[in-house]
Amino acid sequence: MFRRLSCCFALLLAAGGLAGATAQAAESEAVRSPRATVTLVADHDTVAPGQRLDFGLRQRLAPHWHTYWKNPGDAGSPPQIELQLPEGASAGPIRWPGPERMPVGPAQSFGYSDAIVLPFTVTVPAAARPGTRFTVEAEADWVVCEKECIPEQGRFRLELPVAATPVPAGGEVADSFRAAEARMPQAPAWPARLQAEGGALLLEVDGAASGGTIKDAFWFPATWGLIDHAAVQAVSADVWTGRLQLALVRGQAFSPQAALDGVLALRRTSGTTSWYALTPAHAAAAAASDAPAAAAGFAAWQAALYAFAGGLLLNLMPCVFPVLAIKAGALARLAGHGASAVRRSALAYTAGVLAALLALAGTLLALRAGGAALGWGFQFQSPPFVVLTLWLLFATGLNLSGVFEVGAGLAGRGQSLAGRPGHAGSFFTGLLAVVVATPCTAPFMAAALGAALAAPVPVALAIFVALGLGLALPYLLLALVPALAQRLPRPGAWMQRLREVLAFPMYAAAAWLLWVLAQLAGADALPVALGGALLIAFAGWLSGRAQSAGDGRGARIARGGALTAVLAAALLLPLLPAATPAGAPAAAGTTESAAEPYSAARLAGLRAAGRPVFVNLTAAWCITCLVNERTTLSSDTVRAAFAAGGVAYLKGDWTRRDAAIGAYLASFGRDGLPFYAFYPAGGGEPRLLPPVLSPALVVEAIGKPAAAPALVAR
């Protein structure tokens, strides 16, 4: 009797031990830290030959700690798993459960808290024999974060018996797989589209709001940088049509060609959250309307007001200094004239400004519609345009110096177009003001131009007209306020002296464009520009001789020679070399803080490392950019602030056309230079600085950067 009881007791112990072993068979030994307990788990205790089953990395996290999704957001790094499988076995990629938002200060990360299993499918070899063991080994690394981020890693080994019939796992392991499966993004049949309007994005999902149970929604892009992760996603739901709309802010990596895979999380009024795999299609920009027209999110009238203010302030930008000389000369010519003459001349100047801006706007909008990534000042990326402008300014200087006159002869026919003497010159002055002013942007202009280039064509043209009116306002006031004209000084000998002095800003502008050309197309372009300038000077001298000779045979020969010289200069243009590819930053000879060339990859890498970053986009043809670099970014104050804060300095050169820089500007709704952005340490939204800098302004913008976290990688 005792033997029988002992035997039964032993069998019970054995059965209990087997049951205990079976309960633990689907989970490896744990790798533990004060922050996380991580194991390798399987959803079966035993496996069968040829079976497909789920393994997974199970993470149980301490309170307030989190780990990361495949797109970690502004900071973090997704878990990585490397497997060692038996011969003939295979494994698929991680199937990522729906993530949560993890806000940390101004940054937004995507990941998981509490506990999560990251599953992947493993296929057992068909040749596996029952009675053997199926062994999976893994090396994994992951990052856990609270206020600091700590990298962790571990090695795991999980052995499962091979049997004729597989046995599913039970207990906590089974529960963890069920919890992960409940978070797996579903595949809805909802049509979705993403509409880009400048720096703003609108995600529309038809049918997602049906039933009226949506309390909140958030779209997690699968790819880093498509949207601003930390920006608020404003949600609107139409229960009648079922359409759900999310207003997003585009990120620095967004492009119209970017893949848009992501996960839409819907939190319902019941408190539950569901995740849906969503791949919205790119949608065309919205049609014209009286609604907001702009990337910056303001209405058309606001964009026009910004453009007007920017045009007015453009008169104070260094780019426009040569034009101020022309304006001064024009004002001098008006001295002593009646109010009517002053008014007509001012209106002619305004008409020239508007005509040039509308022509420029039409060209820019047409090229943008054709897919070209161009922005304000784009024409100065063309060597022929730079050379033609150089020759035009040089010829204007020769005219002011008295080498030849614009009045009789060659230019006399142009006066008949204006109706009265002098008005053609005023119209031409307006045209030239726009041509010379385009390398720069003034305060308020950047947002307005970004709005114009994202708006419907009629709205865009209206914004450019407002810009032109602002640029022409100081001169236009003479037409609107006759009393101002009466305050002009009386004519006298001083007018000729002023005219001769004003030639030198024209020569200086031509010399500057010669330097721009060297930056743009190299030293081989200089002989063409200088040879053409010599021919232009010869043509001007011959024109002056013809004007002084009257209408005789000698005058006709001189005029013919002048025309021949101008044509010869034009024939030199095909000899210009093309613009060289974008390379090192412009103005490398300055004493700025040490700068690295800008690239999207380098910016992303520095941000991922938690470094504060200052981005400067410049060009050789942007005088305001160069002034800022020499007066502010080269100052000891700014260099010391960069060094003290560990600020990485990236400098992008847009002298030559560069699609990557154009796309980066467009991500902020900008299309012109200068452009300055500061990214604070540890991630977060960049701070945009105004076009005109001062050392105090830069130091205030970068503040006191915080120390970078232990590991912040995307």
GIPE-V542621 format. One record per pair of residues at least 12 apart in sequence whose C-alpha atoms are under 6 Angstrom apart, sorted by the first residue. I is the first residue (numbers start at 1). J is the second residue. Records with the same first field share a line. If there is no record, write none. Layout:
# GIPE-V542621
I=J / J
This chain:
# GIPE-V542621
25=45
26=41 / 42 / 45
27=40 / 41
28=40 / 157 / 158
35=61 / 62
36=60 / 61 / 62
37=59 / 60
38=58 / 59
39=58
40=56 / 57
41=55 / 56
42=54 / 55
43=169
44=167 / 168 / 169
45=167 / 168 / 169
46=160 / 161 / 162 / 166 / 167
47=162 / 163 / 166
48=162 / 163 / 164 / 165 / 166
49=124 / 125 / 126 / 128
50=124 / 125 / 126
51=123 / 124
52=122 / 123
53=121 / 122
54=120 / 121
55=119 / 120
56=117 / 118 / 119 / 120
57=117 / 118
58=116 / 117
59=115 / 116
60=114 / 115
61=114 / 115
65=145 / 146
66=112 / 113 / 144 / 145
67=111 / 112 / 143 / 144
68=110 / 111 / 112
69=110 / 111
71=222 / 223 / 224
72=109 / 110
73=109 / 110
74=107 / 108 / 109 / 683
75=109 / 712 / 713
76=712 / 713 / 714
77=713 / 714
79=141 / 142
80=140 / 141
81=139 / 140
82=138 / 139
83=137 / 138
84=137
85=136
88=125
89=123 / 124 / 125
90=122 / 123
91=121 / 122
92=120 / 121
93=120
94=119 / 120
95=119 / 120
97=180 / 183 / 184
98=183 / 184 / 185 / 275
99=111
100=112
106=684
107=230 / 683 / 684
108=229 / 230
117=180
130=162 / 163 / 164
131=162
132=162
133=160 / 161 / 162
134=159 / 160
135=158 / 159
136=157 / 158
137=156 / 157
138=155 / 156
139=154 / 155
140=153 / 154
141=153
148=709
149=710 / 711
185=275 / 276 / 277
186=276 / 277
187=276 / 277
190=206 / 207
191=205 / 206
192=204 / 205 / 280
193=280 / 281 / 282 / 283
194=280 / 281 / 282 / 283
195=283
197=295 / 454
198=295 / 454 / 669
199=250 / 295 / 667 / 668 / 669
200=249 / 250 / 295
201=247 / 248 / 249
202=246 / 247 / 248
203=245 / 246
204=244 / 245
205=243 / 244
206=243
207=242 / 243
208=242 / 244
209=237 / 239 / 242 / 243 / 244
210=239 / 242
212=239
213=268 / 269
214=268
215=267 / 268 / 269
216=267
217=265 / 266
218=264 / 265
219=263 / 264
220=262 / 263
221=262
222=261 / 262
225=251 / 252 / 253
226=251 / 253 / 254
227=249 / 250 / 251
228=249 / 250 / 251
233=246 / 247 / 248
234=246 / 247
252=664 / 667
260=279
261=279
262=278
263=276 / 277 / 278
264=276
288=456
293=455
294=451 / 455
295=451 / 669
303=448
304=463 / 466
306=444 / 448
307=445 / 448 / 466 / 467
308=466 / 467 / 470
310=442 / 443 / 444 / 445
311=467 / 470 / 471
312=470 / 471
313=442
314=442
318=624
319=437 / 623
320=437
322=505 / 506
323=433
325=502
335=488 / 489 / 490 / 491
336=490 / 491
339=482
343=479
345=423 / 426
346=475 / 476 / 479
348=423 / 426 / 427
349=426 / 427 / 430
350=472
352=427 / 430 / 431
353=430 / 431 / 468
354=468
356=431
373=659 / 662
375=671 / 672
376=671 / 672
377=438 / 439
381=655 / 656
390=510 / 513
391=533
393=506 / 510
394=507 / 510
397=503 / 506 / 507
400=499 / 500 / 503
401=500 / 503
403=541 / 544
404=540 / 543 / 544
439=621 / 622
440=622
441=673
446=670
450=669 / 670 / 671
516=620 / 621
520=579
521=579 / 580
525=576
532=569
535=565
539=562 / 565
542=558 / 562
543=559
546=558 / 559
582=656
585=651 / 652 / 653
586=653
591=634
592=633 / 634
593=639
595=649 / 650 / 651
596=650
597=650 / 651 / 652
598=650 / 651 / 652
608=712 / 713 / 714
609=712 / 713
610=681 / 682 / 708 / 712
611=681
612=647 / 679 / 680 / 681
613=647 / 648 / 649 / 678 / 679
614=649 / 677 / 678
615=650 / 651 / 676 / 677
616=651 / 676
617=651 / 652 / 675
618=653 / 654 / 674
619=653 / 654 / 655
620=655
625=674
628=693
632=694 / 695
638=695
645=705
674=691
676=688 / 689
677=689
681=705 / 706 / 708
682=708
